[in-house]
Amino acid sequence: MTAFTGTPRLMRLVMRREWRTGFWWVLAIVSLGMVMVTYIDRNMPTLAVMATYVDMINQNTFFRALGGGTSVIVDRGFMSAFRSGGFLYIMTAIATALAVVRYTRADEDTGRTELLRSGAVSRFAALTSALLVAGSVALVAGALTAITYMAVGLEPLGSITYGAGVTAAGWVFGAIAALAAQLAQNARTARAIALFTLAIAYVLRYAGDASGQLWMTYISPMGWVHAVQPYRYDRWWVLALIVGIVAIMIAIAYVLVDRRDLGEGLIPQRRGRAAAPDLRGPIGLSWRLHRGLFVKWAIAIGVFALGTAGVGTIAPDVSVLPAGAFGLLQLSYGGGSGEVIDYFLWAGILIFAHVVSLYPVVMVQRLRAEERAGRAELAQGTTMTRVRWAAGHLVVTALGTAGLLVVTGLVLGYFYGLFMGALPGTLFRVTLGTLSCLPGAWLITAVCFLAYALTPRFSVPIAWAVWVWTAVTGQVAGPLYGVWGGTPFEPFHYLPNVVAGAPFNPVPVLATLALTALVLWGGLTALRRRDVG
């Protein structure tokens, strides 16, 4: 048996398991890229209008750093890549990292790898098939992005370079995930390492571009990808350097695979405490399981809220934009008679509300993971009923969601007020605005929990579909496809813009809370009546 025996057959198995997930990732990446092109064409129809936007972006380092680089030029292709690149690179990186962990470390945790290796399957087959399939997803996403950009008339060389950059981002973090899978003791830790590395890479790249300390950009994998600069410099030598670094990381991953035991990681597990009196109830148990996740989310939210506060300093420059820009802001984020800054702040608050709403989606998915692993059944073998068990998780989820919104309001409000010299009024208004989004986030939690209680097998895709629907039909994404003001089919639509001085109306809030309570009651009732597992 050779080092790669069984790889082709195992690769076919991985492709069969991955094609649905990979299809949706590719569709999301390519669609978002095209949405950004459409957005540029609709809002910057002439070079003169685009030049106005470019001058405004170049004068604000925080905003310019979002797309990467030290300056922005007047070019349709460059602006499309500038506005979409940060999103597409991150999405491709997440897709490949999760796929690599899913078919390496996660399969080891479930015993699938041990079962497969009882046949004619080598030690390296699982890692090889995972890297090839995940890399193929990134390659297809990059290739289709390049093809669609050329189809709408963008420069072929720049389009191909941009697509190669999208692929390179996926390959880099696929290799990082392969290393994480060898270091971690389980799949959850491996995912955390890979995604934490992605977050650090983005923060370093953003901080380097915003501050001018380019050494931070150069040590960041995200900085390498952004340095390609499609439609401007088309640095293929940077892409070649990335491929070389990826090859080195993959080679190290193979060495580690050969030196560790199946099911074990190179980082030893931390010993637990001999006694845990705080685990006597469902709330204490849930908090013990999820406190690490909450801390990571709180740190990430705080960092990006700080960055958003810096980006928001561009708001006063909206006066140089074409006529009607302020009216569109009022139409999309209407309410009250506030200034331009107030509408930008409300837009930022809504963005964070959608991001924080992803936290309960992840938490509800962990309910399903606990059930599938058998730990829920063990807990319910004590005096803890399934309703108390689920209620404990829901309480921690609800309080965690509220905590994340408080972090958002305090960090965004304080630092924006500090940058603009508007303390303490901005701090109070922004914090109040973020807390007004809490009922909508709780409603998303309730709907996801109802899906888990009714159809646990399909609860994960349903939960993601609920969140995607909320984001796509909301006031934030609506302007990307010409719908200003969002649609009435998402929970944040009816919130008054209290930041801009709109009068607070308790009716939408109370109605949302009542609907949340009703959905939660239905979910708990359904959970009580179905079989566990």
C-alpha positions as CSV (number, residue, x, y, z in Angstrom):
1,M,0.0,0.0,0.0
2,T,1.4,3.4,-1.0
3,A,1.2,6.7,0.9
4,F,-1.9,7.8,-1.0
5,T,-3.7,4.5,-1.5
6,G,-7.5,4.9,-1.5
7,T,-7.3,8.7,-2.2
8,P,-9.4,8.7,-5.5
9,R,-12.2,6.6,-4.0
10,L,-12.2,8.7,-0.8
11,M,-12.2,11.9,-2.8
12,R,-15.3,10.7,-4.7
13,L,-16.9,10.1,-1.3
14,V,-16.0,13.6,-0.1
15,M,-17.2,15.2,-3.3
16,R,-20.5,13.4,-2.9
17,R,-20.9,14.8,0.6
18,E,-19.6,18.3,-0.2
19,W,-21.3,19.2,-3.5
20,R,-24.5,20.7,-1.9
21,T,-22.6,22.8,0.6
22,G,-20.0,23.8,-2.0
23,F,-22.7,24.7,-4.5
24,W,-24.3,27.2,-2.1
25,W,-20.9,28.7,-1.2
26,V,-20.0,29.2,-4.8
27,L,-23.4,30.6,-5.6
28,A,-23.2,33.1,-2.7
29,I,-19.7,34.2,-3.7
30,V,-20.4,34.7,-7.4
31,S,-23.8,36.3,-6.7
32,L,-22.3,38.8,-4.2
33,G,-19.6,39.7,-6.7
34,M,-22.2,40.5,-9.4
35,V,-24.3,42.4,-6.9
36,M,-21.4,44.7,-6.2
37,V,-20.8,45.3,-10.0
38,T,-24.5,46.2,-10.3
39,Y,-24.2,48.5,-7.3
40,I,-21.2,50.3,-8.9
41,D,-23.0,50.7,-12.2
42,R,-26.2,52.0,-10.6
43,N,-24.6,54.5,-8.2
44,M,-21.5,55.5,-10.2
45,P,-22.9,55.7,-13.7
46,T,-20.2,58.1,-15.1
47,L,-16.5,58.5,-14.5
48,A,-17.2,62.0,-13.0
49,V,-19.5,60.6,-10.4
50,M,-17.1,57.7,-9.6
51,A,-14.3,60.3,-9.2
52,T,-16.3,62.0,-6.6
53,Y,-16.7,58.8,-4.6
54,V,-13.0,58.0,-5.1
55,D,-11.9,61.4,-3.7
56,M,-14.1,60.9,-0.7
57,I,-12.7,57.4,-0.1
58,N,-9.1,58.4,-0.5
59,Q,-9.6,61.1,2.1
60,N,-10.8,58.7,4.8
61,T,-8.2,56.1,5.7
62,F,-10.7,54.0,7.8
63,F,-13.1,53.6,4.8
64,R,-10.3,53.1,2.3
65,A,-8.8,50.3,4.4
66,L,-12.0,48.2,4.0
67,G,-11.1,47.3,0.5
68,G,-7.4,47.2,1.0
69,G,-4.5,49.2,-0.5
70,T,-3.2,52.7,0.1
71,S,-5.3,54.4,-2.5
72,V,-8.3,54.0,-4.8
73,I,-8.5,54.8,-8.6
74,V,-11.3,55.7,-11.0
75,D,-11.9,52.4,-12.7
76,R,-15.0,50.3,-13.0
77,G,-13.2,47.0,-12.5
78,F,-11.0,48.3,-9.7
79,M,-14.0,49.7,-7.8
80,S,-16.0,46.5,-8.2
81,A,-13.1,44.5,-6.8
82,F,-12.4,47.1,-4.1
83,R,-16.0,46.9,-2.9
84,S,-16.5,43.2,-3.1
85,G,-13.0,41.8,-2.6
86,G,-13.0,41.9,1.2
87,F,-16.3,39.9,1.3
88,L,-15.4,37.4,-1.4
89,Y,-11.9,36.6,0.0
90,I,-13.4,36.0,3.5
91,M,-16.2,33.9,2.2
92,T,-13.9,31.7,0.2
93,A,-11.5,31.4,3.1
94,I,-14.4,30.3,5.5
95,A,-15.8,27.8,2.9
96,T,-12.5,26.0,2.4
97,A,-11.4,26.1,6.0
98,L,-14.7,24.5,7.2
99,A,-14.6,21.9,4.5
100,V,-11.0,20.8,5.3
101,V,-11.9,20.4,9.0
102,R,-15.1,18.7,8.2
103,Y,-13.4,15.9,6.3
104,T,-10.4,15.5,8.5
105,R,-10.7,16.3,12.2
106,A,-14.5,16.0,12.3
107,D,-14.5,12.6,10.6
108,E,-11.9,11.4,13.1
109,D,-14.2,12.6,16.0
110,T,-17.1,10.6,14.6
111,G,-15.0,7.5,14.0
112,R,-15.6,7.6,10.2
113,T,-11.9,7.9,9.4
114,E,-11.0,4.9,11.6
115,L,-13.7,2.9,9.8
116,L,-12.4,3.9,6.4
117,R,-8.8,3.2,7.3
118,S,-9.7,-0.4,8.3
119,G,-9.8,-1.0,4.5
120,A,-7.2,-0.1,1.9
121,V,-7.0,3.6,2.7
122,S,-3.7,5.2,3.6
123,R,-2.9,7.6,6.4
124,F,-2.7,10.6,4.0
125,A,-5.8,9.8,2.0
126,A,-8.3,11.8,4.2
127,L,-6.2,14.9,4.2
128,T,-5.4,14.7,0.5
129,S,-9.0,14.3,-0.5
130,A,-10.2,17.1,1.8
131,L,-7.6,19.5,0.4
132,L,-8.4,18.6,-3.2
133,V,-12.1,19.0,-2.8
134,A,-11.9,22.2,-0.7
135,G,-9.4,23.6,-3.1
136,S,-11.7,22.7,-6.0
137,V,-14.5,24.7,-4.4
138,A,-12.3,27.7,-4.2
139,L,-11.1,27.2,-7.7
140,V,-14.6,27.0,-9.1
141,A,-15.6,30.1,-7.1
142,G,-12.7,32.1,-8.5
143,A,-13.1,30.9,-12.0
144,L,-16.9,31.7,-12.1
145,T,-16.2,35.1,-10.6
146,A,-13.7,35.8,-13.4
147,I,-16.1,34.6,-16.1
148,T,-19.0,36.6,-14.8
149,Y,-16.9,39.8,-14.5
150,M,-15.7,39.4,-18.1
151,A,-19.2,38.7,-19.2
152,V,-20.3,42.2,-17.9
153,G,-17.5,43.9,-19.8
154,L,-14.7,44.2,-17.3
155,E,-11.1,43.8,-18.4
156,P,-10.2,40.2,-19.0
157,L,-6.7,40.2,-17.4
158,G,-8.0,42.0,-14.3
159,S,-11.0,39.7,-14.0
160,I,-8.8,36.6,-14.2
161,T,-6.4,38.1,-11.6
162,Y,-9.3,38.8,-9.3
163,G,-10.7,35.3,-9.7
164,A,-7.2,33.9,-9.0
165,G,-7.1,36.1,-5.8
166,V,-10.5,34.6,-4.7
167,T,-9.1,31.1,-5.2
168,A,-5.8,32.0,-3.4
169,A,-7.7,33.2,-0.4
170,G,-9.4,29.8,-0.1
171,W,-6.2,27.9,-0.6
172,V,-4.3,29.8,2.1
173,F,-6.9,29.2,4.7
174,G,-7.6,25.6,3.6
175,A,-3.9,25.0,4.3
176,I,-4.2,26.7,7.7
177,A,-7.2,24.6,8.5
178,A,-5.2,21.5,7.6
179,L,-2.5,22.5,10.1
180,A,-5.2,23.3,12.7
181,A,-6.7,19.8,12.2
182,Q,-3.4,18.3,13.3
183,L,-2.9,20.5,16.3
184,A,-6.4,20.4,17.8
185,Q,-7.9,17.6,19.9
186,N,-11.3,17.9,18.2
187,A,-13.1,19.5,15.3
188,R,-14.5,22.4,17.3
189,T,-11.1,23.5,18.4
190,A,-9.7,23.1,14.9
191,R,-12.5,25.3,13.5
192,A,-11.8,27.9,16.2
193,I,-8.1,28.0,15.4
194,A,-8.7,28.4,11.7
195,L,-11.4,31.1,12.0
196,F,-9.5,32.9,14.7
197,T,-6.5,33.0,12.4
198,L,-8.8,34.4,9.7
199,A,-10.0,37.1,12.1
200,I,-6.5,38.1,13.2
201,A,-5.4,38.2,9.5
202,Y,-8.2,40.5,8.6
203,V,-7.6,42.8,11.6
204,L,-3.8,43.0,10.8
205,R,-4.5,43.7,7.2
206,Y,-7.1,46.4,8.0
207,A,-4.9,48.0,10.7
208,G,-1.9,48.1,8.4
209,D,-3.7,49.7,5.5
210,A,-5.5,52.2,7.8
211,S,-2.5,53.3,9.8
212,G,0.2,53.1,7.1
213,Q,2.2,50.5,9.1
214,L,2.4,48.2,6.1
215,W,4.4,45.6,7.9
216,M,1.2,44.5,9.5
217,T,-0.3,44.0,6.1
218,Y,2.7,42.1,4.9
219,I,2.5,39.5,7.7
220,S,-1.2,38.9,7.2
221,P,-2.4,36.2,4.8
222,M,-5.3,38.5,3.9
223,G,-2.8,41.2,3.2
224,W,-1.1,39.0,0.7
225,V,-4.3,38.4,-1.2
226,H,-5.2,42.1,-1.2
227,A,-1.7,43.0,-2.4
228,V,-2.6,41.3,-5.8
229,Q,-4.5,44.5,-6.7
230,P,-6.5,43.3,-9.7
231,Y,-7.4,45.8,-12.4
232,R,-4.5,48.0,-11.3
233,Y,-1.2,46.2,-10.8
234,D,-2.3,42.5,-11.4
235,R,0.6,41.2,-9.3
236,W,0.8,37.6,-10.4
237,W,4.1,37.2,-8.6
238,V,2.2,37.7,-5.3
239,L,-0.1,34.9,-6.3
240,A,3.0,32.7,-7.0
241,L,4.3,33.5,-3.6
242,I,1.0,32.6,-2.0
243,V,1.0,29.2,-3.8
244,G,4.5,28.6,-2.5
245,I,3.5,29.4,1.1
246,V,0.5,27.1,0.8
247,A,2.7,24.3,-0.5
248,I,4.9,24.7,2.6
249,M,2.0,24.6,5.0
250,I,0.5,21.6,3.4
251,A,3.9,19.8,3.5
252,I,4.1,20.5,7.3
253,A,0.5,19.2,7.7
254,Y,1.5,15.9,6.1
255,V,4.5,15.6,8.4
256,L,2.3,16.2,11.4
257,V,-0.3,13.6,10.2
258,D,2.5,11.0,10.0
259,R,3.6,11.8,13.6
260,R,0.4,11.8,15.6
261,D,-2.1,9.1,16.6
262,L,-5.5,8.9,15.0
263,G,-8.0,10.8,17.0
264,E,-5.4,12.7,19.0
265,G,-4.0,16.3,18.5
266,L,-0.6,17.7,19.1
267,I,-1.9,20.3,21.6
268,P,-2.7,18.4,24.9
269,Q,-6.1,18.8,26.4
270,R,-6.3,21.0,29.5
271,R,-7.2,19.3,32.7
272,G,-10.6,20.2,34.2
273,R,-11.4,21.0,37.7
274,A,-12.1,18.3,40.3
275,A,-15.4,19.9,41.2
276,A,-17.9,22.2,39.4
277,P,-20.6,23.4,41.8
278,D,-21.8,25.9,39.1
279,L,-23.0,23.1,36.9
280,R,-26.0,22.1,39.1
281,G,-28.6,23.7,36.9
282,P,-29.4,24.0,33.2
283,I,-28.4,27.6,33.0
284,G,-25.0,26.9,34.6
285,L,-24.4,24.0,32.4
286,S,-25.2,26.0,29.2
287,W,-23.0,28.9,30.3
288,R,-20.1,26.5,31.0
289,L,-20.5,25.0,27.5
290,H,-20.8,28.3,25.7
291,R,-18.9,30.9,27.6
292,G,-15.8,30.5,25.4
293,L,-17.9,31.1,22.3
294,F,-19.5,34.2,23.9
295,V,-16.1,35.7,24.8
296,K,-14.7,35.2,21.3
297,W,-17.8,36.8,19.8
298,A,-17.6,39.7,22.2
299,I,-14.0,40.4,21.3
300,A,-14.7,40.1,17.6
301,I,-17.7,42.4,17.8
302,G,-15.8,44.9,19.9
303,V,-12.9,45.0,17.4
304,F,-15.2,45.4,14.4
305,A,-17.3,48.0,16.2
306,L,-14.1,50.0,16.7
307,G,-13.3,49.7,13.0
308,T,-16.8,50.8,12.1
309,A,-16.5,53.8,14.3
310,G,-13.4,54.8,12.3
311,V,-15.2,54.1,9.0
312,G,-18.2,56.2,10.1
313,T,-16.1,59.3,10.2
314,I,-16.6,59.4,6.4
315,A,-20.3,60.4,7.0
316,P,-19.8,64.2,7.1
317,D,-18.3,63.9,3.6
318,V,-21.6,62.8,2.1
319,S,-22.2,66.4,1.2
320,V,-19.8,66.1,-1.7
321,L,-21.8,63.2,-3.2
322,P,-24.3,63.6,-6.0
323,A,-27.6,65.2,-5.3
324,G,-30.1,62.8,-3.8
325,A,-27.6,60.7,-1.9
326,F,-28.9,62.1,1.5
327,G,-32.5,61.5,0.4
328,L,-31.7,57.8,-0.4
329,L,-30.2,57.5,3.1
330,Q,-33.4,58.9,4.6
331,L,-35.5,56.6,2.4
332,S,-33.5,53.5,3.4
333,Y,-32.9,54.2,7.1
334,G,-35.8,56.7,7.6
335,G,-37.2,58.2,10.7
336,G,-36.9,61.6,12.4
337,S,-35.1,64.6,11.1
338,G,-31.5,63.7,12.0
339,E,-28.3,64.6,10.3
340,V,-26.3,62.6,7.8
341,I,-24.2,61.1,10.6
342,D,-27.3,59.7,12.3
343,Y,-28.4,57.7,9.3
344,F,-24.9,56.3,8.8
345,L,-24.9,55.2,12.4
346,W,-28.2,53.6,12.1
347,A,-27.0,51.7,9.0
348,G,-24.0,50.5,11.0
349,I,-26.3,49.4,13.9
350,L,-28.4,47.4,11.6
351,I,-25.4,45.7,10.1
352,F,-24.2,44.7,13.6
353,A,-27.8,43.6,14.5
354,H,-27.7,41.1,11.5
355,V,-24.2,39.9,12.5
356,V,-25.2,39.4,16.2
357,S,-28.3,37.6,15.0
358,L,-26.0,34.9,13.7
359,Y,-24.9,34.2,17.3
360,P,-28.2,32.6,18.3
361,V,-28.2,30.7,15.0
362,V,-24.9,29.1,16.0
363,M,-26.1,28.5,19.6
364,V,-29.3,26.7,18.4
365,Q,-27.1,24.5,16.2
366,R,-25.1,23.5,19.2
367,L,-28.3,22.2,20.7
368,R,-28.5,19.8,17.8
369,A,-24.8,18.9,18.2
370,E,-25.3,18.1,21.9
371,E,-28.3,15.9,21.0
372,R,-26.4,14.0,18.3
373,A,-23.4,13.4,20.5
374,G,-25.6,11.9,23.2
375,R,-24.7,14.5,25.8
376,A,-28.2,15.8,25.9
377,E,-29.6,12.4,26.7
378,L,-27.1,12.0,29.5
379,A,-28.1,15.4,31.0
380,Q,-31.8,14.4,30.8
381,G,-31.1,11.2,32.5
382,T,-30.9,13.2,35.7
383,T,-33.6,15.3,37.3
384,M,-33.2,17.8,34.4
385,T,-36.1,17.5,32.0
386,R,-35.7,18.2,28.3
387,V,-37.7,21.5,28.6
388,R,-35.4,22.7,31.4
389,W,-32.4,21.6,29.5
390,A,-33.5,23.6,26.4
391,A,-34.7,26.5,28.4
392,G,-31.3,26.8,30.0
393,H,-29.7,27.1,26.6
394,L,-32.3,29.6,25.5
395,V,-31.7,31.8,28.5
396,V,-28.0,31.9,27.9
397,T,-28.5,32.5,24.2
398,A,-30.9,35.4,24.9
399,L,-28.6,37.0,27.5
400,G,-25.6,36.5,25.3
401,T,-27.3,38.2,22.3
402,A,-28.2,41.1,24.6
403,G,-24.6,41.3,25.8
404,L,-23.2,41.4,22.3
405,L,-25.6,44.2,21.4
406,V,-24.5,46.1,24.5
407,V,-20.9,45.7,23.5
408,T,-21.7,47.0,20.0
409,G,-23.5,50.0,21.4
410,L,-20.8,50.9,23.9
411,V,-17.8,50.5,21.7
412,L,-19.4,52.0,18.5
413,G,-21.0,54.9,20.4
414,Y,-18.0,55.7,22.6
415,F,-15.3,55.6,19.9
416,Y,-17.4,57.3,17.2
417,G,-18.2,60.1,19.7
418,L,-14.5,60.3,20.6
419,F,-13.4,60.6,17.0
420,M,-16.1,63.2,16.2
421,G,-16.0,65.0,19.5
422,A,-19.7,64.2,20.2
423,L,-19.5,62.5,23.7
424,P,-21.6,61.7,25.6
425,G,-24.7,62.2,23.4
426,T,-23.6,59.8,20.7
427,L,-22.8,57.0,23.2
428,F,-26.3,57.2,24.7
429,R,-28.1,57.3,21.3
430,V,-26.1,54.5,19.7
431,T,-26.5,52.2,22.8
432,L,-30.2,52.8,22.8
433,G,-30.4,52.1,19.1
434,T,-28.6,48.8,19.4
435,L,-30.7,47.7,22.3
436,S,-33.9,48.4,20.2
437,C,-32.7,45.7,17.8
438,L,-32.8,43.0,20.6
439,P,-36.4,41.9,20.1
440,G,-35.7,41.2,16.4
441,A,-32.7,39.1,17.2
442,W,-34.7,37.2,19.8
443,L,-37.4,36.4,17.2
444,I,-34.7,34.9,14.9
445,T,-33.6,32.8,17.9
446,A,-37.2,31.6,18.5
447,V,-37.7,30.6,14.8
448,C,-34.4,28.7,14.7
449,F,-35.3,26.9,17.9
450,L,-38.8,26.0,16.6
451,A,-37.1,24.4,13.5
452,Y,-34.8,22.4,15.8
453,A,-37.8,21.2,17.9
454,L,-39.9,20.2,14.9
455,T,-37.4,18.9,12.4
456,P,-34.0,18.4,14.1
457,R,-32.5,16.8,11.0
458,F,-33.1,19.9,8.9
459,S,-32.7,22.5,11.6
460,V,-29.2,23.6,10.6
461,P,-30.1,24.5,7.0
462,I,-33.4,26.0,8.1
463,A,-31.6,28.2,10.7
464,W,-29.1,29.4,8.1
465,A,-31.9,30.0,5.6
466,V,-33.8,32.2,8.2
467,W,-30.7,34.3,8.8
468,V,-29.9,34.7,5.1
469,W,-33.5,35.6,4.4
470,T,-33.4,38.3,7.1
471,A,-30.1,39.7,5.8
472,V,-31.0,39.7,2.1
473,T,-34.5,41.2,2.6
474,G,-33.3,43.8,5.2
475,Q,-32.6,47.5,5.0
476,V,-28.8,46.9,4.8
477,A,-28.7,44.6,1.7
478,G,-31.7,46.2,0.0
479,P,-29.8,49.1,-1.6
480,L,-27.4,46.6,-3.2
481,Y,-30.2,45.5,-5.5
482,G,-32.1,48.8,-5.7
483,V,-34.6,48.2,-2.8
484,W,-34.2,51.2,-0.5
485,G,-35.9,50.8,2.8
486,G,-35.9,47.0,2.9
487,T,-38.9,44.8,2.9
488,P,-41.6,44.2,5.5
489,F,-40.6,40.5,5.8
490,E,-37.8,40.8,8.3
491,P,-37.9,41.6,12.0
492,F,-35.8,44.8,12.0
493,H,-37.9,46.5,9.3
494,Y,-40.4,48.0,11.8
495,L,-37.8,49.5,14.2
496,P,-37.9,53.3,14.4
497,N,-34.6,55.1,13.8
498,V,-34.2,56.4,17.3
499,V,-30.6,57.5,16.5
500,A,-32.0,60.1,14.0
501,G,-34.7,61.2,16.4
502,A,-37.6,59.2,15.3
503,P,-40.2,58.8,18.1
504,F,-40.0,55.4,19.9
505,N,-43.1,53.3,19.1
506,P,-43.5,50.4,21.6
507,V,-46.1,48.6,19.4
508,P,-43.6,46.9,17.1
509,V,-41.4,46.0,20.0
510,L,-44.2,44.5,22.0
511,A,-45.6,42.7,19.0
512,T,-42.2,41.2,18.2
513,L,-41.7,40.1,21.8
514,A,-45.2,38.5,21.9
515,L,-44.5,36.7,18.6
516,T,-41.2,35.5,20.0
517,A,-42.9,34.1,23.2
518,L,-45.5,32.3,21.1
519,V,-42.9,30.7,18.8
520,L,-40.8,29.7,21.8
521,W,-43.8,28.1,23.5
522,G,-44.5,26.2,20.3
523,G,-40.9,25.0,20.1
524,L,-40.8,23.8,23.8
525,T,-44.1,22.0,23.3
526,A,-42.8,20.3,20.1
527,L,-39.6,19.3,21.9
528,R,-41.5,17.8,24.8
529,R,-43.5,15.6,22.4
530,R,-40.7,14.3,20.1
531,D,-38.1,11.6,20.7
532,V,-34.6,12.8,21.7
533,G,-31.9,11.9,19.2
